[in-house]
Amino acid sequence: MIATLNPEIARSGPIYRPAQLALLRYQLMQHFESTDSAARLVEDELAKLSKATAMDRQRAGYPKQLPQMSR
């Protein structure tokens, strides 16, 4: 909250709106960064799983790709 003794000015003064927008913009950017970071971790783990699955299939003698099933 903006430091002032008058609550009317603090809530609707000329400084409040830009300060609130700056805070929201900062919070939004933090949220985007944490979401991007989490998505990268998920992508890395999926890549590891894909490699491990491919290695297991190769060891077991499966073809690289399974045949497509017809409907």
PyMOL commands that set and color helices and strands:
alter all, ss='L'
color gray80, all
select helices_A, chain A and resi 7-12+16-60
alter helices_A, ss='H'
color red, helices_A
deselect
rebuild
show_as cartoon
